[in-house]
Amino acid sequence: MERGAAAVPEFGAELTEREWADLTRHGRRRQLTTGTPLFLEGTHSDTVILVISGRVKVFSSAEDGTEVVLAVRGPGALLGEWAAIDEQPRSASVWSMELVEVLVVDSREFIAFLHDHPRTMWLLLRIFTGRLRDADRKRVEFGVYDTMSRVAHRLVELAERFGEPTEAGILITLPFTQHELAGWVGASREAVAKALRTFRARGYLQTQRRTVTVLDIEGLRRQTH
């Protein structure tokens, strides 16, 4: 995400105490281990999920089996709301990237919750609008920017959303493989590895297994143009 771009609000973070209490009354909490499917693309499901802690990846599978990462969602994210509203099959798959805690709500209970709390319908509309704007920005990236710029965009986004400030820089502990990053930026794993080597050589970041430390966030931002 470029600096200055508005962040997409997360549903859970915007709820009032009363709304949160009512929603939790309708649902049940579950803990899921790493690599657990929450939804599968193309299937029907009668639940909506709110992420309480941990992070998940949203992805679609191409005809050749390639995994195309669409988004990474964290605490407060609402999942499965589109299918609950239009009653169509899931448009994407969702898997846990680490230990996550979620609130599982029956779709009919969720719709009833929206009717009982009209403000949350406008909140949901804001989220839909934010995600559409974000999708538009990413389409522009694919049409205009090269692989290095797209990798820089995603690293800046991860640093801003999930990074942990340290003495060395911004630590990204998200368990994201180079293969998954390649699926997110629409490039080959080899091209992503080359971009990461270049960024390391320029002193923008350090990489270890499943972790990235951004040493120069401004340097990475310059690569997004």
NORUR-V418833 format. One record per run of one state. SS is the DSSP state (@ for helix, = for strand, . for the rest). FROM is the first residue (numbers start at 1). TO is the last residue. If there is no record, write none. Layout:
# NORUR-V418833
ss=(SS/SS)
from=(FROM/FROM)
to=(TO/TO)
This chain:
# NORUR-V418833
ss=(./@/./@/=/./=/./=/./=/./=/./=/./@/./=/./=/@/./@/./@/./=/./=/./@/./@/./=/./=/./@/.)
from=(1/11/15/17/27/33/37/40/47/54/56/62/67/74/78/80/81/87/93/97/100/107/117/118/145/147/163/164/166/170/173/178/186/189/202/205/209/211/215/217/223)
to=(10/14/16/26/32/36/39/46/53/55/61/66/73/77/79/80/86/92/96/99/106/116/117/144/146/162/163/165/169/172/177/185/188/201/204/208/210/214/216/222/225)
